[in-house]
């Protein structure tokens, strides 16, 4: 019982991290000119 809760919690954090990393487009300001410099 406890092991299942811990496993699903870790799985939830892992899925959330992957969604945030790959699908969540954060609005970062790039102060590097016209945006073609590749510093993102």
BELQUIFEN-V156254 format. One record per residue. RES is the residue in three letters. D_CENTER is the distance of its C-alpha to the mean C-alpha in whole Angstrom. Layout:
res:RES d_center:D_CENTER
res:RES d_center:D_CENTER
//
This chain:
res:UNK d_center:29
res:UNK d_center:27
res:UNK d_center:26
res:UNK d_center:25
res:UNK d_center:23
res:UNK d_center:21
res:UNK d_center:20
res:UNK d_center:19
res:UNK d_center:17
res:UNK d_center:15
res:UNK d_center:14
res:UNK d_center:13
res:UNK d_center:11
res:UNK d_center:10
res:UNK d_center:9
res:UNK d_center:7
res:UNK d_center:5
res:UNK d_center:5
res:UNK d_center:5
res:UNK d_center:3
res:UNK d_center:2
res:UNK d_center:6
res:UNK d_center:7
res:UNK d_center:6
res:UNK d_center:9
res:UNK d_center:9
res:UNK d_center:13
res:UNK d_center:14
res:UNK d_center:17
res:UNK d_center:19
res:UNK d_center:22
res:UNK d_center:23
res:UNK d_center:26
res:UNK d_center:26
res:UNK d_center:22
res:UNK d_center:24
res:UNK d_center:23
res:UNK d_center:20
res:UNK d_center:19
res:UNK d_center:15
//
